[in-house]
Amino acid sequence: MARYSELSRQELETLRTELTERYEQFKRRGLKLDMSRGKPSSDQLDLANGLFDVVNSKTSCLSADGTDCRNYGDFTGIPDCKVIFCEMLGVAPEELFICGNSSLTMMYDAIGKMVLHGVRPGAEPWWKTPERKFLCPVPGYDRHFAITQRYNFEMIPVEMDENGPDMDVVERLAASDPTIKGIWCVPKYSNPNGVTYSDETVRRLARMKTAASDFMIMWDNAYAVHDLHPEERQQILNILEECKAAGDPDRVMMFASTSKISHAGAGVAAFACSTAVMENMKNLLTIQTISFDKVNMLRHARYFKNLDGVLAHMEKLAAELRPKFQTVLDAFNNELAGKGIAEWIEPKGGYFISLNVLDGCAKKVVQMCKDAGVVLTSAGATYPYGKDPRDRNIRVAPSYPTISELRQAVELLCLCVELAGVEKLLEQ
Ligand code: PLP
């Protein structure tokens, strides 16, 4: 397969005519597909419907410590549900707080608490640093960036490589500027490029010098157990343990939820941190609520029992997801490989495939797909302020559509990538 940059102008023009014809045919098909968000499919959600049977009008509502889950109590979460998250995150029960249905809510809340009150022992509230900044590994999760934007942080993008964020840059910035208050991390099967942080990255994050004494690593382990190939499960180091070993246990808050394990938006979320940070979080949370939804915690505890139960369930979900990821990857390999117009990583887990097209083409590709009936995540969304400086990254979310829908959508996507690429080469 010739790289398109090696084709003559004449060849490129012929190709453009062919691709444009195919694109116009696509438009006439009247597709209507939404691949913009990483939502589980209904088939995946069905697999966890047993949750509805384990707590009902005929069962007891008592947790393992005898708390009636219908009532107030067990402020930090019921012990039987803590078993699951403690195993998943590698933390002790006193380092864990189970909250409501959404980890994103807790991240928004935690940053808000850091801005308003300070959360690390002895930390000043961040509002006292009006020029505050946050490190944002890119491409990354749009909603993380939205939180720090909302709270008036200047966001500094840091490029990701196959080991996580570029740690030379992270270390240099964190050590040199006390107004840099933290970093967003999705350490396993990151959103969107599926990268898992190497042990060295985790150690360097835990040990690096930070000019800010209240630096916080926001460790969003949203895809902790979301292996597409359970036999090749990737493991990450326990960042809280690494921070303890480095003498700064208060540097990290970990987050996770069952949104993409059980029912999205109707699962259970948790955060974990040092006991000192936990004390401050509890003092603030206790004003906010008397207790979170323990009935849902009980459902999850009874249904999954422990991490092994979760992992067994995740294998069923992986069996649903694998063919969908493969459909997208097959199309990329068949239609785009070797042409020098796109690159991608084959993720081993998580919910996304990250596609880089030729510089300056991502917005155009997403718009062309939309005009032909397929909605993708907005180009730029994977960068702070929605601005991808090279306008090249597109996040593909294969979980929700059916395989036949995906086939059509990804055929269109590849076609648009080719057409935009050819047009770009013709402009040069
Ligand atoms: N964190 C990451 C990295 C995500 O990709 C998502 C959802 O796509 C979330 C958090 C949302 O999690 P929750 O439903 O627990 O708020």
Boltz pocket constraint, residues with backbone or C-beta under 6 A from the ligand:
constraints:
  - pocket:
      binder: B
      contacts: [[A, 38], [A, 101], [A, 102], [A, 103], [A, 104], [A, 105], [A, 141], [A, 186], [A, 191], [A, 220], [A, 222], [A, 256], [A, 257], [A, 258], [A, 259], [A, 264], [A, 265], [A, 269]]
      max_distance: 6.0
